Amino acid sequence: MVTIMILTVKAKIADALWHTLKKLGFSVSRDDVSELPEPPDPRLGDISSAIPLKLARSLKRKPLEIAQSIALNFEKPEFVERVEAAEPGYVNFFLDKVKLAGDVIRTVMEEGDRYGFSNVGGKRKVIVEHTAVNPTKPLHIGHLRNAVLGDVVANLLRACGWRVEVQNYIDDLGRQMGVLVWAFLNNLHLEVPRERDMKLDFWYGLVYAKAAQKLKENPELEAEVDEVMKRMLNEDEVALFSRKLAEMCVESNLETAARAGITYDLLVWESDISKAHLWEHAMNLLEKSEHFVWETEGEYKGCFVAKLSHLEEFKDKKNPDKVLVRSNMVPTYVAHDIAYQLWKFGILETGMKYRPWHRQFNGKELWTTSPILATPSNNFAKADVVINVVGYEQEYLQKTVKVCLKLLGHLEQAENSIHLSYKHVQLMGEKFSGREGNWVGYHADAVINQTLLCAYEQVSKNLPEASELEKRQIAEIVAVGAVRYWLTKFSTEQTIIFDYGKVTNFDGETGPYIQYAAVRAKSILEKAGETPSPEINPEKLLGSREIDLIKHIAKFPEVVQISARNLKPNILAEYTYQLAVRFNKFYEECPVLTVDDPETRKARLALVQAVLQSLKNAMKILGIEIPPKM
């Protein structure tokens, strides 16, 4: 049996097209014929090739003549019904709709929860590092975009057969942590009351904001923070106190992440990286390379510098050379990032130790690096590919890390160092800053809570007979789905405007719209009172709405692979929305339970099952739950 999924169809057509062109005497590569888009109008076919237009330019022939020659000589695979040439020089392929309908239904129902998944990753290992919030405050909405983006990318890669390790880097030795520890050591936290039910990370954020304001008003106190940061490194008592503060904040952050459906594999602490002497090991490598030097004169005298001015990547920079160690012998942030990246690839061996942190809501164990009650492990790092989910403003620094690996001779690892950049999120045009402390109202919990209120209002309207508890539980599922979809549907190059009314709308391109479609499909199957069978008469599914829906379902495996390969979750988000749109149109025009013909009823029930399975699998990757009802 030939499985008619769009990926398979395109591969077979591309192969047959290449052989046809070869037979006709045209010199083309297989890559030349691999671009096979869907025509804008279904009357023009199901799949199209513009190869005649490309060949015509170089051969100075009429493209339509080439297209006609291809159509005449094309040896059709069994699932291609006919081939036509079209102006100005396209070759259009029409699929056998009966075979398509029967095969899609059968494949989806047989593969079930694995439909759309593949092993193109070949079990290679990829590290996705995301979130990375300083342990001094709650996650704000910008952090939430980072975390959701990283989470969906990790899900996409798993769906494509990669071994994924999700890391969350905790900078518990940075200046923000130093300010918080200084505040507690000076009892500044006693001036900030913690109200009942106030989350710990929220309170920490208020304490930090008060400390930052005091330092701004009394800049001479910055020297005290410098001293505290030294003690965090060199005095066990202060180091333990600092780590405990940070761990409590991270645990509070993880509660928010869990609420948003986000999980991790490993927490990596800067203090543990420091104890493992990761930077010192990296320095040994860097000093052996001619591209990294101690400057003896000029602006950077006494500094250890990466010499980048000769590289094409930095031609647009006035002074691209990057300081890795300041003249006071303190490594810069980018220096630590280089060491961390080398470790992720397994280039640096360290004495890092690990222990379980806690079991997450999905049953998966979360691990952490740790100085105590921990053991060495070969399960972490040593990746083939590393993806760092970091805001667009750090593009230069991430590019520096990548180039430094290249200068060290690790060309493959440099090529596989990927910066997944994204732009920020705004609430109706307003801006905020985590450092300034004006994040109140923009923190992730507040955003989810406000979305929950909007969702609850709509759920209550739709389900007046439901109990209060049931309404709240459904509203929570809808709210989280709404937030996740909104933060995923936009391209990473776009700034997101978060409008609560639009985010929770049950109509339009939203998470709730998709959830509603899934609930509707599930309801139809429950009311049918029977398990759909893949053994159907596919000739009963040849209406335009049915074929449009079937063709869209058939694209799912390809969409997953394209989204994963390009690290663009918005492609899958758009596909899932369009699947919901097509299903709702089918529902409005094609009766399922009330249709008179038994064979049509059976076929349409099987189609609804295929829709639900496809929605379920897509939503699982997007991290969106299907509510019991809406």
N, C-alpha and C positions, 0 to 999 in steps of 0.2 A: 504493500500500500504506500503510495506517495502522499506524504502529509502536505496539505495545501495551506501552509502559513505563508504570509507575505515574504518573510525572509527566504523561505525555501523557493517560493515562486520566483523571486528576483534572481536568486542564484542560478536557477535552471534557465531562466530567460537570458541572463547575461552569458551563460555558457553557450547556449544555442546561438545567440547573436554573434558571439565571437567566432564560432565555427562558420556561420553564414558569411561573415565579412571576409574571413580567411579564404573561403571557397570562392568568393567573388574577386579575390585578388587585392583586397585592402589590407594595409599593414597597420594593425592596431594592437594595443596591449589589452589584457583582461581588465585592467583598471579603467581604460578608456570607455568600456561598455558597462561599467558597474553602476553608473548613475542612472537610476530608473525611477523617476518620480511618478506620482499619481497625477493624471491630468486634472485640470480645474473643473471640467465638466464630465460627468460619468458617461455621457453620450460619446465622448472621445476615447473611451476605453478605460481599463482599470489600471494599466501601467503604461508608461511611455518612455521612449528613448529619443534624444535629440542628436544622436551620433551622426546622422546625415548632415546636419548643419555644420558640425565641426569638420567633417571630412571635406565638405564642399569648399570651405575657405582655402584649404591647402591644395586641393586637387583642381580647383577652378571649374567645378562641375555644378550643375543645378542640384540643390539639396533634395528637391522632390523626386528627381529621377533616381537618386541613390536610395531614398526611402522606398520607392516603388520596387526597386530591384531587390532590396532586403525583404520586403513583404512577400514578394513572389517566390523567393528561394528559402525562406525561413522554415526550418523543420520544427513544427510545433511539438513541445512537450505535451503530455496527455491532458494536462489541465488548462492548456491554452486553447480556446475555442476558435478564435480567428485573429488574423493580423492585418492591419490596414495602414496604408501610407496617408499622411495628411499634410496639408499646407502648413507652413512653408517647407517643412522637411522633417516631419516627425514620423516615428513608427509607433503605432498604438496597438497594444495587446489587450484583447478581450478574454477574460477568464470564463471557464465553464462554470456557470453559476450553480448548477445542480451539484457538481462535484465539490465546489467551494463550500456550499451550505452544509452538505453532509459531512465533509471532512472536518470543518471547523468545529461543528457541534461535537463530533466524536472525539476529536483531539482534546478539546477543553474539558469534556466530561471524564475522559480517561486520565488526563494529567492532573486534574483537580488543583490542589494547592500549589503544585509545581508548574502550572501552566504559565508561560512567559519567562520562566527561569531557565538558565543555561549554565554551561561550564566553560564559557569563553575565557574566563580568568585563569583557568588551568590550575586552580588551587595555589596560585602565586600569592604572596603575602603583601598586603598594603596596610600602612598605618594612616589612619585619619585622625588628625589632632584638631580638636575644636573646643569651644567654650573659653577655657583659659582666663577665668575671671580672677582678679586679685582678691584674696580672701579677706576683704575688708568691708564688703558691702553686698547687697543683694544683686541678683542678675537684673539688668534692665532690658528694655525691649530690643536694644541693639544686640546684646548678648544672646537674647532668645533667637534672633535671626541667625546668628552664627551657629548656635547649637542645633537648631532645626535643620539648617542647611547641611551641617556636618552629619547629622543623624540620617537624613534621607540619602545623602551620598553614600554613606556606609551601607545602608539597606540596599541601594542599587547595586553596589559592588558585590555584596553577598549574593544577590539574586543572579549575578553573572558569574558566580563560581570563584570569586576571590576569597582568600582567608583574610578577614578584616580584623584589625586590632584598633579599637578606638581609645585614644589617649586624651586625657584632660590634664594639661600642665598647670601646676599651681606655683605661682611665684611668691613663696612665703619668705623671701629674703629681700624683696624689692623695697623701694622707698615708701610706698603706700603702707606696706606692712610695718615698716619702721615707725611711721607716724602713729599707727594704731597702737603698737606696743608702748611707744612713748606716752601716749594718752593714758593707757591703763596704769603704767608705772607711776604716773603723776596724778592718779585718781581723777582724771578728767571725766571718766565714764560715770562717776557718781553724780555729775552735774546733768546727766542726760537720763531722765527717768525712762524705764522700760515698762510700757503699759501692758496690761494683761492681754494675752494672745498675740503680742507683737513678736514676729519671727526674729530669731537671733541675728540673722544677717542684716535685717532691716535696722535693728538697734545698733549693730556695729557701724553701719553706714552713717547713722546720726552721730555717733561718737567720733568717727573719722572726720565728718564734716565740721564738727565743733573744733577738733584739734587743728584741722587745716586752717580754719578761720583765725584761731589763736596764733598760729605760726605766721600767718599773713600780717597780723597786727603787730607781732613781735618777732621780726626776722632773726634777731640774735639767738632765738631759741632753736634755730635750725641746727646749730652746733650740737645741741643735746640729742637731736634725732640722729645725727651722724654717729655720736658716741653709742647710742642704743643699738644702732645697726652693727657696729663692731662687736658689741657684747652679744648680739644674737648669733654671731659667728664663733665667738671665742669663749663665752661663758656658758657652761652647761645649764645652769639654773635659768638664765634668761632665754637660752635656746629652747629649753623644754617648755617654758611658759609661752614663748612666741608660737611654737609648734601647736600647743594645745589650743591657743586662741584661733589659729588658722584652721585647725581640724574641725573645731566647732562651727566655724563659719562655712566651711566647705560642706559639712553635713547638712547645714541649713540650705545652702545652694542646691544640693543634690535633691532635696525635697521638692524644690521648684522644678528642677529638671525632670524628675520622675512624674510630676503632675502633667508636664508637657509631653510625656511619653518618651523621654530621652534616656538612653543608657550608655554606659562606658565599659571598657575592659580594664583600664589601668589609670590610676591617678599617679602622676609623676611630679614629685616635689623638688623645688629648686634646692632646698636644704639637703636633700638626699643626693642630688647631683653634685653639690658642693663637697659633701663628705666622701663621695666616690672619686673625687679629684678628676672629674670629667674634663674640666677646662684645662687642667695641667697636662692631661694626656693629649688633648687637642693641640695645646701649645707646642708640645714636642714635635708633632707632625708639621705644624705651620712654620716653625723656625728652620726646618730642614729645606723649605722651599724658597727659591729665589724670588717668588712673588710676594713674600711677606718679610718686611724689614723693620729694624729699629732705626728710626730717623735720627740723624745726628745734627741736623740743621734745619732751618726754615720753620714754617708754621707748626709743624708736627714734631719738633725736636723733642727727643726723649720718649716718643710714642712708638708703639708697635703698629704698623700700618699695612693694610692690604693694598697693593699697587694695582689699580684698576684702570688707570687713564689710557692704557694702550688697547683696551677692549672695546669692540664695536658696540656692546650692550650699553656702554656708559658715555658714548660720544656726545650725548646731549647734556651732560653734566659739566658744570664749570670746573668743579674740583671733585672728581669721582673717587679719589683715593679714600679709603675708609679706615678710621682709627679703630683698632681692635683692643688695644690696651693704652690707657691714658698715661701721661707722664708720671702720675702718682701711683702707677702700677695697678690701677683698678680696671679690670676688663669691662668693656661696654656691653650693652644688651646684645648687639649683633654677634659679639664674640661668643657669648653663651649660646646664642641660637645656632651658631656653626657647630659648636661642640655637641649640642643636643641633636642636631641633624645627623652628624657623624655616628652618634650612638644609635639613633633610630635605624640606620642602615647596617648596624653591626660592624662598622669600621673601627670603632673604639670598643674595646673590651673593658668592662668595669666590674667593680665589686658590688654593684647594686644588689640590694636584697628586697624581697617582696613578701607580702602577707595578705590574706583576705581582708577586705574592708567591711563589706556587708553583702547580703543577697538582695538583688534588686527586684522590682515588682514583676519582672518577666521570668524570675527564677534564676537568672544568670548571676554568677558570682562576680562582684567588683573587687579588683585587686588594687593594691597601692604599694609604691615603694616605701620602705620604712627602715629606720635605724634599729628598731627593737622588735623582738618576737617575729623575726623574718628570716627567710632562707634564700639562697641564690636560686635562680631559675633560668633555663634556656628558652622558656616559652615566650618571652617578650623581646621586642625590637627585632633586629635582623630582617628588615623588610626589603622587598624588591622595589616597592614604590612608596613614597611618602607624600601625603597631601596635607598641607597646613591650611586650615580655614582661618584666614586673617583678613581684616578690613583692608580696603583699597589703599588707605593712606600709608600702609607699610610695604607698598610695592617695591620701593627702592631697597629696603632692608632685606626683603625676601629674595630679591634678585641678587643681592650681594651674597647671601648664603649659598645660593645655587652656583654662582660663579666661583666662589671660593672652593667648593668641592671640585669643580672643574680644574682649577689651578693646582689643586693637590693631586691631580691625575685620576680622580674618580669620575670618569666621564659618564659611565652608565648611571651612576647614582645622581650625578648632576642633572642628567636628562630626565631622570625619574623623580626629581624634587619639584613638586608642583605646588604653586601658591594659588589656592582657590580664593580669589578676591571677591569682595562684595561691598555694596554701598549700604548706607545707614537707613534707619527707620525713623520716621517722624510721626508724631501725633498731631494731625491737622496743622502742619507747618511749624509747630513749636520745636525748639531745640533744647537739649539738656546736656549736662556733663556729670559723669560719675564722680570725677575728681572734685568738682565744685560742690557736690552735695545737693544739687537741685534736681535729682532724679526722682524725688518723691512724686508718685503718680505715674511715673514712667517705668517703674520697676515691674518685672515680669509678673509677679503675683497680682499686682494691681491691674495690669492689662488683662490677665486671664479672668480675674474677678469681675471686671467691668463687662467683658465679653460674656461671661456667665449670666450676668443680670439681663443683658439683651437677649440671650438665648432662652433664658427662663421665661421671659415675657412671651416669646413666640411659642414655646412648648406648652405653656399654660393655656394659651389661646387654642392650640390645636388639640390638646388632650385635657379638657376640663374635668373629665371623670377620673383621671389618674390621681394617686395619692401624692401628698406633698413630697414624700421621700423619693418617689418614682420620678416626679417632675424634676427634682434637683439632680438626681443621678443622670437622667437623660440630658438635662441642660449642661451638665459638666462635660459629658461626652461630646455634645454638639459644640460647646465653647472651645474645647481643646482642638477638635477637628477644624473649627473655623480659623483659629489662630495659626495652626500649622499650615493649613492650605494657603492662607493669605501670605505667609512668610515664604512660601515655596513657589507660588504661581508666577512671581515676577522674576525676570532675568536678574542675575547678580549684578549687572551693570546699571540697574535701575535703583533709585532711591524709593523706598516704600512709604507711602502715606497710609497710616493706619486709621481708618474711619470705622468706628464700632458699628454704625448702622449698616454700612456696606458689607463688613466682614461677616456679620451674622444673618445676612439676608438669605431667606430660603429660596429665593429666585436669583438667577444670575450666576456668574462665575465664582462660586464660593464653596467652601467645604460643606456647609449644610445642604446645599443643592445636591451635591454628590451623595451625601449620606441619605438624603430623602429618596433618591433614585434607588439606592441599595435596599432601603427599608421597603420600598414599594415592590421591588422584585421579590424580596423574601416573603412579603405578605401574599403575593400571587401564588407562590409555590406552596405556602402553608394552607391557603384556602383550597388549592387543588386537591389536597388530600392524597397525593400519590407522588412517588419518586419518578422524576422525568427519566426517560430512556434515550440513549443515543441512537437506538434503532428506529429511525424516523424515515418518512418519505420526504426527501429534501425538495421535491418539486412543489411542496406545500409552502415553501419559504422563498418564493421568487418575486414577491412584491417589492416595490422600490424601498420602502421603509425597512423591510426585513433584510434585503441584500445590503443596504447601506450599513445596517447594524452588524451584519455578519462580516463584511469587509473590515469594519473598524476593529472588531474583536480579533480578526486575523493579524492585524498590525501590532498587537500588544507585545509579542516577543521582540520585534524589531525596535519598538519604541524604548523598551527597557534597556536594550543594548546601546542604542544611540544616546540615551540620557546618561548612562553610566560612562560610556566612552568619552563623552564631551563634558562630563561633570556638570550637567545642566538638568537639575530636578524639575525645572519649570516645564520642560518638554513633556515629562510624564504627567505633571499636574494638568497641563492643557489637554493631553490625550484623555485623561480620566474624566475631565469635565465634558469633553465632546462625546465620550461614551455615554455619560448620563443624559446629555441632550438627545442623542439618537434614540436611547431607550425610551425616554419620555414621549418622543414623537411616535415611536412604535406603539407605545401603550395607548396613546390617544386615538390612533387610527386602526389598530389591529386587535380586535377583541381576542382574549386568550381563553378565559373560563367560560364565556357565553357563546363562543362560536359553535355553530351547529355541526360542522363536519368533524368527526372524531380524529381523523388523521391530521387535520389542520391544528386541532387543539393539542394533540400530542407533540407535533412539530414545534408549535409556538411555546409550549411549556419547556421543551428542551432548549429552545433559544433563550428563554428567560433564565434558565439555569446557567447557560453559558455566559450571559450578561452578568449575573450575580457573581459567578466565579471570577470573571475578569475584573469586575469592580472590587471584589474582595481582595484579590491578589495585588491590584494596583494600590488600593488603599493601605494594605499592609506595608508596602514599600514606603508610601507617603506618611505612615504612622498615624493614620486616621481610623478610628474605631467606628463600626456600624452600630448605631443605637438599636435597642430592641424595638422601638417604635418612635414615631415623630408626629 
